[in-house]
Amino acid sequence: MAILFDSTSRLFTLRTDHSMYQMKADRYGVLLHTWFGIRSSVFDYSYRIAYADRGFSGNPYDAGEDRTYSLDALPQEFPVYGSGDYRSTALKVRYPDGTFSCDLRYLKHEIRKGKYSLPGLPALYETSGNADTLIITLEDTRRMFYVHLYYGVLEDLDIITRAVCVENHSNADIYIENIQSVCVDYLHGDYDLHTFYGRHVKERNYQRTPVVHGIQSAGSTRGTSSHQYNPFLILSDRNASEDTGNCYGFSFVYSGDFIGSAELDQYDQTRFLLGIHPDNFCYCVKPGECFYAPEAVMAYSADGLGSLSRIFHRAYRDHLCRGKWTTTRRPVLLNAWEGVYFDFNGDKLIQMAKDAAALGVELFVMDDGWFGKRDLDVSGLGDWTVNEEKLGCSLKELSDQIHSFGIKFGIWFEPEGINEDSNLYRSHPEWALQIPGKKPTRSRQQLLLDFSREDVRDYIFTHICQVLDSARIEYLKWDLNRSLTDLYSAALPATRQGEIMHRYVLGLYDMLEKLIQRYPDLLIEGCSGGGGRFDAGMLYYTPQIWCSDDTDAIERLSIQYGTSFGYPVSTMGSHVSHCPNEQTRRIAPLNTRATAAMSGTFGYELDVNKMSADEKDIVKTQIEEFKKYYDLIQYGDYYRLTNPDTVEAYHGWEFAAADGSEALLCIVALQIHPNGPGRWMCLKGLREDGIYVVDGREYPGGVLMNSGLLLPDAAEEYQSFRIHITMKSN
C-alpha cells in the first residue's frame, strides 16, 4: 500500500519505491510533520520531536498547564498565521471581523485510488491506476472554513504531490492573503538551498548557498514564473554531490507569481515552503465556494542531485506533458526569426522553406510580423488578421506552397499582448491591464490584455481559431514579451482586485486548454521572451518551451545545465543559429552549435539561403544524426558530468539508455592550451559488467565509469565531440 493510516496513533505514512513521507494528528488534533526521506519500515517518527518549556514560545489554550507544547517549535504539516507559530506560515486568512489569527485541527481524511486532479489547474496525472490520493481535512476552530490537503502518491515514480483547497462553509466572505502549497519541516540537519536565478537571455543559473539563520527565498512578482527565478528549488545535505547525499526537490506546477523559502529557526530547525507569492495576492472566498491552490511536486533521493533530476525528468516527460507529442517524435524545425526578423515577404519565406526542406528540416515556422500593421514591435499586437499585402498571398497559399516541399508549417502568436497602436486597443482600451487615471508602464512598447476576463479571452481565442482554420498549421509558438504591471481589471470590484494575478494565470490555462481540445494534433511551444515562463505549469499545456532567447551555443551550455536540474531535455526548445551570434557576437563551430541544440528539441534559427554548400552538407548530417539518436536523447537518462561555469577545459554531459545498452557522450572544449595534459571523462549509467565499444575499441563498463575515457584533443576553441558508446551483445 502506498498510503497507510494507523487509526490508533492517527499516523499517516506515504511511501514510494524509495522514499517515505509521514505526518500525524496529535492529541490536540494538530497535524505534525514527522518525516520526509528514505523509505524505511513503518514507524512513528514523532519520537524525534523534543518537547521543552521554551521562553517566549506560547502554548495553545487547550494544552493547559503543559508549557512544553508550543507550535512555535513543533514541526507542522500546514502551519497557519496567528497560531503562536512565529515562523513563516502556509496560510493567512482575513476573517469578516478583520482579524487574521486562525487555528486548524484534524477533522477527517479519505484515501482514494488514483491521482487527484484540480479544477482549472495543471497537475501530474497517472492513467495506469498506479497512484493513490490522500485528502486530509482540517477545520478552523472558529468553524468558518475547512482546509483540504491533497496528497498524490505516484509510487513507482518516487513522486509525492501536494495541493490545498480552502472551503468556506460559513455565511460570510473570507479573504486568503497567503497560501503555500507545501510545507516541510526538518527537525535537524545542515542544508544547502539550490536555486536558479537569471535575467532575460541568461536564465536558470545554478546557485547553491548554505541555509543560515533567517529566511532565504526565491520568487517572482512579475505575473509569470520569470527569467529571474525559477519555481524549482532543492534542499540538500551540505556535502551532497551529483551522485551522493540526501536531496529534496520541490517544483511548483504554476506559471504565475511564486515564492519558495527556507527558514532556519531559533532551534536549528529548517522549514521549507513553496506557493503563490503573497505580495500581489488576496483572494475572496465566498460562502460555499472553494479556492484551490496549485500543485507542488516533491521528490527525495538518497543518491545525489543527478538521481533527483532523473526522477523529475521521468515524471514530467511521461506524467505532466500530454497529448500526441508526448510520445510522437517532434519535427526538426527551422524558425525564420533570427534569419529575417520582420524583413520578409511570402516569396522570401517560401525560398527559405524550400532550401530547409532540401536539408532534411521537417517544419518551417513563420515568426513575428505576419499580421496587422506589424513591421516593428511597436504596433499591431492584438490585430490577429493576416497581412496579405506584406505576404503577397493568403496564409493558405503560403502554407500550401510550404507543404508542397514535404514539410509542415508553423506560426507565431503573442495572444496576451496588445499595442496601443492597434485596432483592438482603439476599440477596447478597457481590455488592457491599466489603472484608471494613471499612465501605464510600457514594456517593449506594449501592454497586456486582461486575461482574467472571459470576454477578452473569447475574443482572442476566436481570432486565433480563424487564423488556424484558414490554413494547414501544425505548430504554434505562444509568446509573451513583458511582465505584468498596473494591476486593475475593469471586470472586478475594488474588493477583489487582489485576485487579478491568479485569475490571469487561470485564464491563460483556460485558453490553452481550449486550444488543445480543439486542435489535439497541434504542437504548441511555450515562450516568454525565451525562458521567462519555463515552468511545470506550462508544460501541462505546451510540451516544449523555448529555453532562452540567447541562442549562443556556449551560453546555452550553462542555461541548459541549470534547466536540467528540474526539467527533461525533451522540453527544452534549442536551435542552431548563425554566427557571429546575435546576442554575444561569439563565433562557435557549426558542429558545436548542433551539439548544444541536440540537447533539446533541436532545430535551426537562421537564413539557410546564406549558408555555404559545405555548411548545408553539415546540416544534413546533423539532422540525420539527431534522428538516429532521438530516442536516446529524448528518453534516455541524463547525466551532468561537469558544471560549465566551473570547469576550465572540457564540459561534458551524457545520455544513457535505461538498460545501459548504449550512451551518447557530448563534449565541448571551453579552453584549449598548447601541449596540454590529457583529459579523461568518467561515464555514468553503464553496466558494470558490460563490454562497450568506443571508436572500435572495447572497454568494460566499470572501467569507463571509474577510470574514464580519454577525450580527443580539441583542434580549435569550442570544438565539440559526440561519442556514441554501445554495449556488445552477449
KADA-V480570 format. One record per residue. N is the residue number from 1. PHI is phi in whole degrees, -180 to 180 (* if undefined). PSI is psi as a letter, one per 30 degrees, with the letter a starting at -180 (none if undefined). Layout:
((N | PHI | PSI) (N | PHI | PSI))
This chain:
((1 | * | k) (2 | -81 | f) (3 | -124 | k) (4 | -119 | k) (5 | -134 | k) (6 | -100 | j) (7 | -68 | f) (8 | -71 | e) (9 | -95 | f) (10 | 54 | h) (11 | -103 | k) (12 | -106 | k) (13 | -128 | k) (14 | -111 | k) (15 | -129 | k) (16 | -106 | a) (17 | -58 | e) (18 | -129 | f) (19 | -131 | l) (20 | -146 | k) (21 | -132 | k) (22 | -143 | k) (23 | -154 | l) (24 | -149 | k) (25 | -88 | j) (26 | -80 | a) (27 | -65 | f) (28 | -99 | g) (29 | 84 | g) (30 | -76 | k) (31 | -87 | j) (32 | -93 | k) (33 | -91 | k) (34 | -117 | f) (35 | -164 | k) (36 | -147 | j) (37 | 173 | b) (38 | -67 | k) (39 | -70 | k) (40 | -142 | a) (41 | -63 | k) (42 | -71 | k) (43 | -149 | k) (44 | -79 | j) (45 | -77 | g) (46 | -69 | f) (47 | -61 | f) (48 | -79 | f) (49 | -77 | k) (50 | -98 | k) (51 | -98 | k) (52 | -154 | l) (53 | -80 | j) (54 | -116 | k) (55 | -63 | k) (56 | 63 | g) (57 | -118 | j) (58 | -72 | l) (59 | -123 | k) (60 | -57 | k) (61 | -59 | e) (62 | -77 | f) (63 | -79 | f) (64 | 61 | b) (65 | -88 | g) (66 | -80 | j) (67 | -81 | f) (68 | -85 | f) (69 | -105 | j) (70 | -139 | k) (71 | -68 | f) (72 | -71 | f) (73 | -127 | f) (74 | -84 | k) (75 | -77 | k) (76 | -121 | l) (77 | -83 | e) (78 | -148 | i) (79 | -69 | k) (80 | -124 | l) (81 | -69 | k) (82 | 88 | g) (83 | -96 | g) (84 | 99 | f) (85 | -97 | j) (86 | -94 | g) (87 | -82 | l) (88 | -60 | k) (89 | -123 | l) (90 | -95 | f) (91 | -150 | k) (92 | -133 | k) (93 | -122 | k) (94 | -99 | k) (95 | -82 | l) (96 | -58 | f) (97 | -86 | g) (98 | 90 | f) (99 | -87 | l) (100 | -122 | f) (101 | -69 | k) (102 | -132 | l) (103 | -148 | j) (104 | -112 | k) (105 | -133 | l) (106 | -62 | k) (107 | -114 | e) (108 | -165 | l) (109 | -152 | l) (110 | -145 | k) (111 | -114 | k) (112 | -124 | l) (113 | -79 | k) (114 | 92 | l) (115 | -96 | k) (116 | -63 | l) (117 | -126 | l) (118 | -123 | k) (119 | -65 | k) (120 | 75 | g) (121 | -130 | k) (122 | -73 | l) (123 | -162 | l) (124 | -62 | l) (125 | -130 | l) (126 | -143 | j) (127 | -95 | f) (128 | -85 | f) (129 | 86 | g) (130 | -91 | h) (131 | -155 | l) (132 | -136 | l) (133 | -124 | k) (134 | -117 | k) (135 | -121 | j) (136 | -104 | k) (137 | -105 | k) (138 | -108 | k) (139 | -118 | k) (140 | -67 | k) (141 | -66 | f) (142 | -88 | g) (143 | 59 | h) (144 | -97 | e) (145 | -157 | l) (146 | -107 | l) (147 | -119 | k) (148 | -102 | j) (149 | -95 | j) (150 | -100 | k) (151 | -127 | k) (152 | -110 | k) (153 | -116 | j) (154 | -103 | i) (155 | -59 | e) (156 | -77 | f) (157 | -95 | f) (158 | 60 | h) (159 | -122 | k) (160 | -126 | k) (161 | -110 | l) (162 | -145 | k) (163 | -145 | l) (164 | -135 | k) (165 | -126 | k) (166 | -106 | k) (167 | -113 | j) (168 | -86 | j) (169 | -114 | g) (170 | -101 | a) (171 | -108 | g) (172 | -141 | l) (173 | -71 | k) (174 | -122 | l) (175 | -123 | k) (176 | -88 | k) (177 | -107 | f) (178 | -159 | k) (179 | -146 | k) (180 | -112 | k) (181 | -81 | f) (182 | -145 | k) (183 | -139 | k) (184 | -130 | k) (185 | -104 | k) (186 | -107 | k) (187 | -70 | e) (188 | -158 | l) (189 | 126 | l) (190 | -102 | j) (191 | -120 | l) (192 | -110 | k) (193 | -106 | k) (194 | -107 | k) (195 | -130 | l) (196 | -133 | j) (197 | -110 | l) (198 | 168 | a) (199 | -162 | l) (200 | -58 | k) (201 | 64 | g) (202 | -155 | i) (203 | -89 | l) (204 | 53 | h) (205 | -72 | k) (206 | -79 | k) (207 | -136 | k) (208 | -129 | k) (209 | -134 | k) (210 | -65 | k) (211 | -78 | j) (212 | -119 | l) (213 | -59 | k) (214 | 115 | a) (215 | -117 | k) (216 | -113 | k) (217 | -145 | l) (218 | -139 | k) (219 | -170 | a) (220 | -140 | k) (221 | -122 | g) (222 | -94 | g) (223 | 87 | f) (224 | -130 | l) (225 | -64 | f) (226 | 90 | l) (227 | -71 | f) (228 | -76 | e) (229 | -144 | l) (230 | -114 | k) (231 | -80 | h) (232 | -130 | k) (233 | -136 | l) (234 | -131 | k) (235 | -108 | k) (236 | -145 | l) (237 | -56 | l) (238 | -59 | e) (239 | -104 | g) (240 | -66 | k) (241 | -127 | a) (242 | -61 | f) (243 | -119 | f) (244 | -140 | l) (245 | 101 | l) (246 | -76 | k) (247 | -135 | k) (248 | -126 | j) (249 | -104 | k) (250 | -134 | k) (251 | -128 | k) (252 | -99 | k) (253 | -88 | i) (254 | -160 | k) (255 | -115 | g) (256 | -115 | a) (257 | -58 | k) (258 | -149 | l) (259 | -148 | k) (260 | -120 | k) (261 | -141 | k) (262 | -125 | k) (263 | -123 | k) (264 | -95 | j) (265 | -92 | a) (266 | -65 | f) (267 | -106 | g) (268 | 63 | g) (269 | -97 | k) (270 | -110 | k) (271 | -113 | k) (272 | -112 | k) (273 | -132 | k) (274 | -148 | k) (275 | -178 | a) (276 | -68 | k) (277 | -67 | k) (278 | -78 | f) (279 | -61 | e) (280 | -112 | h) (281 | -133 | k) (282 | -156 | j) (283 | -118 | k) (284 | -84 | k) (285 | -111 | j) (286 | -81 | l) (287 | -53 | k) (288 | 84 | f) (289 | -93 | l) (290 | -123 | k) (291 | -114 | k) (292 | -105 | k) (293 | -84 | l) (294 | -63 | l) (295 | -80 | k) (296 | -117 | k) (297 | -111 | k) (298 | -121 | k) (299 | -146 | k) (300 | -127 | k) (301 | -136 | k) (302 | -89 | f) (303 | -117 | h) (304 | 91 | a) (305 | -69 | e) (306 | -64 | e) (307 | -63 | e) (308 | -61 | e) (309 | -60 | e) (310 | -67 | f) (311 | -62 | e) (312 | -66 | e) (313 | -58 | e) (314 | -64 | e) (315 | -65 | e) (316 | -76 | e) (317 | -67 | e) (318 | -110 | f) (319 | -135 | g) (320 | -127 | e) (321 | -64 | k) (322 | -129 | l) (323 | 83 | a) (324 | -55 | e) (325 | -85 | g) (326 | -69 | e) (327 | -118 | f) (328 | -75 | k) (329 | -63 | k) (330 | -82 | k) (331 | -72 | k) (332 | -72 | k) (333 | -116 | l) (334 | -122 | j) (335 | -97 | k) (336 | -79 | f) (337 | -56 | d) (338 | -72 | f) (339 | -81 | e) (340 | -134 | f) (341 | 52 | b) (342 | -85 | f) (343 | -91 | i) (344 | -155 | l) (345 | -139 | a) (346 | -61 | e) (347 | -61 | e) (348 | -63 | e) (349 | -65 | e) (350 | -63 | e) (351 | -66 | e) (352 | -62 | e) (353 | -65 | e) (354 | -63 | e) (355 | -66 | e) (356 | -66 | e) (357 | -61 | e) (358 | -66 | f) (359 | -89 | f) (360 | 108 | g) (361 | -64 | k) (362 | -113 | f) (363 | -149 | k) (364 | -110 | k) (365 | -116 | k) (366 | -89 | j) (367 | -91 | a) (368 | -58 | k) (369 | 113 | g) (370 | -97 | f) (371 | -129 | l) (372 | 47 | b) (373 | -96 | i) (374 | -142 | i) (375 | -106 | f) (376 | -141 | l) (377 | -88 | g) (378 | -102 | f) (379 | -151 | l) (380 | 96 | f) (381 | -61 | k) (382 | 108 | f) (383 | -99 | i) (384 | -88 | i) (385 | -124 | k) (386 | -68 | k) (387 | -86 | i) (388 | -69 | f) (389 | -65 | e) (390 | -69 | e) (391 | -71 | f) (392 | 79 | g) (393 | -167 | l) (394 | -80 | l) (395 | -65 | e) (396 | -63 | e) (397 | -63 | e) (398 | -64 | e) (399 | -62 | e) (400 | -61 | e) (401 | -64 | e) (402 | -68 | e) (403 | -66 | f) (404 | -66 | f) (405 | -85 | f) (406 | 87 | g) (407 | -126 | l) (408 | -88 | l) (409 | -130 | k) (410 | -131 | l) (411 | -147 | l) (412 | -101 | k) (413 | -135 | l) (414 | -130 | i) (415 | -66 | f) (416 | -84 | f) (417 | -93 | l) (418 | -150 | k) (419 | -92 | k) (420 | -64 | f) (421 | -88 | i) (422 | -154 | l) (423 | -64 | e) (424 | -65 | e) (425 | -67 | e) (426 | -64 | e) (427 | -85 | e) (428 | -138 | i) (429 | -62 | f) (430 | -72 | f) (431 | -80 | f) (432 | -89 | k) (433 | -73 | j) (434 | -164 | l) (435 | -93 | k) (436 | -57 | k) (437 | 82 | g) (438 | -125 | k) (439 | -67 | k) (440 | -73 | l) (441 | -82 | j) (442 | -89 | l) (443 | -146 | k) (444 | 58 | h) (445 | 58 | h) (446 | -144 | l) (447 | -112 | a) (448 | -120 | k) (449 | -74 | l) (450 | -82 | i) (451 | -75 | f) (452 | -75 | f) (453 | -95 | k) (454 | -67 | e) (455 | -66 | e) (456 | -66 | e) (457 | -62 | e) (458 | -61 | e) (459 | -64 | e) (460 | -66 | e) (461 | -60 | e) (462 | -59 | e) (463 | -73 | e) (464 | -64 | e) (465 | -63 | e) (466 | -61 | e) (467 | -69 | e) (468 | -64 | e) (469 | -79 | f) (470 | -83 | f) (471 | -153 | l) (472 | -88 | j) (473 | -128 | k) (474 | -108 | f) (475 | -143 | k) (476 | -133 | k) (477 | -98 | j) (478 | -99 | j) (479 | -113 | l) (480 | -147 | k) (481 | -122 | g) (482 | -163 | l) (483 | -89 | l) (484 | -83 | k) (485 | -143 | a) (486 | 52 | i) (487 | -79 | j) (488 | -155 | k) (489 | -117 | k) (490 | -67 | f) (491 | -96 | f) (492 | -120 | k) (493 | -71 | l) (494 | -58 | e) (495 | -72 | f) (496 | -123 | g) (497 | -67 | f) (498 | -71 | f) (499 | -95 | f) (500 | -60 | e) (501 | -56 | e) (502 | -70 | e) (503 | -64 | e) (504 | -60 | e) (505 | -65 | e) (506 | -61 | e) (507 | -65 | e) (508 | -59 | e) (509 | -62 | e) (510 | -60 | e) (511 | -70 | e) (512 | -64 | e) (513 | -63 | e) (514 | -64 | e) (515 | -63 | e) (516 | -64 | e) (517 | -68 | e) (518 | -79 | e) (519 | -126 | i) (520 | -64 | f) (521 | -93 | f) (522 | -74 | k) (523 | -88 | j) (524 | -106 | k) (525 | -109 | k) (526 | -77 | l) (527 | -162 | k) (528 | -146 | i) (529 | 54 | h) (530 | 93 | c) (531 | -97 | g) (532 | -77 | f) (533 | -142 | h) (534 | -94 | j) (535 | -148 | l) (536 | -67 | f) (537 | -61 | e) (538 | -68 | e) (539 | -65 | f) (540 | -66 | f) (541 | -110 | e) (542 | -124 | j) (543 | -70 | f) (544 | -144 | l) (545 | -135 | k) (546 | -61 | j) (547 | -69 | e) (548 | -169 | k) (549 | -72 | f) (550 | -83 | j) (551 | -99 | g) (552 | -64 | k) (553 | -60 | e) (554 | -74 | e) (555 | -63 | e) (556 | -63 | f) (557 | -58 | e) (558 | -73 | e) (559 | -63 | e) (560 | -74 | f) (561 | -62 | e) (562 | -63 | e) (563 | -63 | e) (564 | -67 | f) (565 | -63 | e) (566 | -122 | f) (567 | -135 | k) (568 | -74 | l) (569 | -64 | f) (570 | -66 | f) (571 | -99 | f) (572 | -94 | j) (573 | -67 | k) (574 | -148 | k) (575 | -129 | l) (576 | -85 | k) (577 | -115 | l) (578 | -80 | l) (579 | -128 | k) (580 | -59 | k) (581 | -64 | k) (582 | -62 | e) (583 | -89 | e) (584 | -115 | f) (585 | 65 | g) (586 | -77 | k) (587 | -111 | j) (588 | -125 | k) (589 | -57 | k) (590 | -57 | e) (591 | -65 | e) (592 | -70 | e) (593 | -61 | e) (594 | -72 | e) (595 | -59 | e) (596 | -68 | e) (597 | -70 | f) (598 | -67 | f) (599 | -86 | h) (600 | -173 | a) (601 | -76 | f) (602 | 72 | k) (603 | -176 | a) (604 | -130 | k) (605 | -142 | i) (606 | -168 | l) (607 | -97 | j) (608 | -65 | f) (609 | -64 | f) (610 | -96 | g) (611 | -86 | k) (612 | -77 | l) (613 | -62 | e) (614 | -64 | e) (615 | -64 | e) (616 | -65 | e) (617 | -64 | e) (618 | -63 | e) (619 | -62 | e) (620 | -57 | e) (621 | -66 | e) (622 | -61 | e) (623 | -65 | e) (624 | -64 | e) (625 | -66 | e) (626 | -62 | e) (627 | -62 | e) (628 | -62 | e) (629 | -100 | g) (630 | -54 | e) (631 | -63 | e) (632 | -64 | e) (633 | -71 | e) (634 | -80 | e) (635 | -119 | f) (636 | -76 | l) (637 | -79 | k) (638 | -100 | k) (639 | -126 | k) (640 | -85 | j) (641 | -94 | f) (642 | -144 | l) (643 | -103 | j) (644 | -66 | f) (645 | -88 | f) (646 | -121 | f) (647 | -77 | k) (648 | -98 | e) (649 | -101 | d) (650 | -122 | k) (651 | -103 | k) (652 | -137 | k) (653 | -148 | l) (654 | -146 | k) (655 | -114 | k) (656 | -128 | k) (657 | -62 | k) (658 | -60 | e) (659 | -91 | g) (660 | 75 | g) (661 | -77 | f) (662 | -158 | l) (663 | -154 | l) (664 | -126 | j) (665 | -96 | k) (666 | -114 | k) (667 | -133 | k) (668 | -128 | k) (669 | -82 | j) (670 | -86 | f) (671 | -142 | k) (672 | -127 | k) (673 | -135 | k) (674 | -66 | k) (675 | 54 | h) (676 | -81 | l) (677 | -74 | l) (678 | -69 | k) (679 | -124 | k) (680 | -116 | k) (681 | -130 | k) (682 | -81 | k) (683 | -86 | l) (684 | -140 | l) (685 | 77 | g) (686 | -94 | l) (687 | -88 | k) (688 | -55 | e) (689 | -97 | g) (690 | -79 | l) (691 | -108 | k) (692 | -117 | k) (693 | -107 | k) (694 | -129 | j) (695 | 51 | h) (696 | 85 | f) (697 | -109 | k) (698 | -101 | k) (699 | -140 | k) (700 | -68 | k) (701 | -57 | e) (702 | -63 | e) (703 | -67 | e) (704 | -65 | e) (705 | -84 | e) (706 | -99 | e) (707 | -102 | e) (708 | 104 | l) (709 | -111 | k) (710 | -69 | k) (711 | -85 | l) (712 | -64 | l) (713 | -75 | k) (714 | -78 | k) (715 | -92 | f) (716 | -151 | l) (717 | -62 | k) (718 | 69 | g) (719 | -64 | k) (720 | -126 | l) (721 | -138 | k) (722 | -118 | j) (723 | -115 | j) (724 | -91 | k) (725 | -123 | k) (726 | -125 | k) (727 | -91 | k) (728 | -69 | k) (729 | -75 | k) (730 | -72 | none))
